[in-house]
């Protein structure tokens, strides 16, 4: 994070210095990382564990999610794709599988007196 301190007002600069000093005190109280790692390794070893056994390898991806149960999909869940049953005669790319709400083009045609059977894909 870079910050242009030349544009800060005296009050902003004083607040920044105060925050930086507070942060420096927090960091000074910490033990060095290698000492902390050694202490954790010693504790794990005394308990009969290794870091890898408890947490996996460092940098490894998260464990795989459990497999989903087979059966009825939940509300709003995805289903397998279904081949289209109806085709818009005005635009061959527009199709409908017959699931869910009918598309606008089909609703407009049926409202105009046409039958859905006329648009079945053969």
Secondary structure, 3 states (H helix, E strand, C coil): CCCCHHHCCHHHHHHHHHHHHHHHHHHHHCCCHHHHHHHHHHHHHHHCCCHHHHHCCCCCCCCCCCCCCCCCCCCCCCCCCCCCCEECCCCCCCEECCCCCCCHHHHHHHHCCCCHHHHECC
